[in-house]
Amino acid sequence: MRRVNMAALVMNFLVQVSFAVDGVLLLTSLSIVKAFLEVVCTLGGSVFVAILVLRVIWATISHFQSTGNRFNQGGSSYGSA
């Protein structure tokens, strides 16, 4: 009877250790995924800001080019006269 109880205790301990190892592996994998997503989101944000800056520069250049064309054609620089 004592031997059966000891075997049950050992099995119970092994199951608990197995769950503990699974939990550690799960937390480790979640931590790695979180770090990867942080890197991806940072790069994505940087690309978004770079595109935004390029569009502002492009729009500014286009605006001044169109304003300069109107001014050179005898119009005013304050819009259509």
C-alpha positions as CSV (number, residue, x, y, z in Angstrom):
1,M,0.0,0.0,0.0
2,R,2.8,2.4,0.8
3,R,4.5,1.6,-2.5
4,V,1.4,2.6,-4.5
5,N,1.2,5.9,-2.6
6,M,4.8,6.6,-3.4
7,A,4.3,5.9,-7.1
8,A,1.3,8.2,-7.1
9,L,3.3,10.9,-5.4
10,V,6.1,10.6,-8.0
11,M,3.7,10.7,-10.9
12,N,2.0,13.8,-9.4
13,F,5.4,15.5,-9.0
14,L,6.3,14.6,-12.6
15,V,3.1,16.0,-13.9
16,Q,3.6,19.3,-12.0
17,V,7.2,19.6,-13.3
18,S,5.9,19.0,-16.8
19,F,3.3,21.8,-16.5
20,A,6.0,24.1,-15.0
21,V,8.3,23.4,-18.0
22,D,5.4,24.0,-20.4
23,G,4.6,27.3,-18.7
24,V,8.2,28.5,-18.9
25,L,8.4,27.5,-22.6
26,L,5.1,29.3,-23.3
27,L,6.3,32.5,-21.5
28,T,9.6,32.4,-23.3
29,S,7.9,32.0,-26.7
30,L,5.5,34.8,-25.9
31,S,8.4,37.1,-24.9
32,I,10.2,36.3,-28.1
33,V,7.1,37.1,-30.2
34,K,6.6,40.3,-28.3
35,A,10.1,41.4,-29.0
36,F,9.8,40.6,-32.7
37,L,6.5,42.5,-32.9
38,E,8.1,45.5,-31.2
39,V,10.9,45.5,-33.8
40,V,8.4,45.2,-36.7
41,C,6.1,48.0,-35.3
42,T,9.1,50.3,-34.8
43,L,10.3,49.7,-38.4
44,G,6.8,50.2,-39.7
45,G,6.4,53.5,-37.8
46,S,9.7,54.7,-39.1
47,V,8.7,53.9,-42.7
48,F,5.4,55.6,-42.2
49,V,7.1,58.8,-40.9
50,A,9.6,58.7,-43.8
51,I,6.8,58.4,-46.4
52,L,4.9,61.2,-44.6
53,V,7.9,63.5,-44.7
54,L,8.5,62.7,-48.4
55,R,4.9,63.5,-49.2
56,V,5.1,66.8,-47.4
57,I,8.3,67.7,-49.3
58,W,6.8,66.6,-52.6
59,A,3.6,68.6,-52.0
60,T,5.6,71.7,-51.0
61,I,7.7,71.5,-54.1
62,S,4.6,71.0,-56.3
63,H,2.9,73.9,-54.7
64,F,5.8,76.3,-55.3
65,Q,6.3,75.0,-58.8
66,S,2.7,75.7,-59.7
67,T,2.8,79.1,-58.0
68,G,5.9,80.0,-59.9
69,N,4.4,78.9,-63.2
70,R,1.4,81.2,-62.7
71,F,3.6,84.1,-61.6
72,N,5.8,83.7,-64.7
73,Q,2.8,83.7,-67.0
74,G,1.8,87.1,-65.9
75,G,-0.6,86.1,-63.1
76,S,-0.2,87.1,-59.4
77,S,1.4,84.9,-56.8
78,Y,-1.8,85.2,-54.6
79,G,-4.0,82.8,-56.6
80,S,-6.1,83.5,-59.6
81,A,-6.7,87.1,-60.5
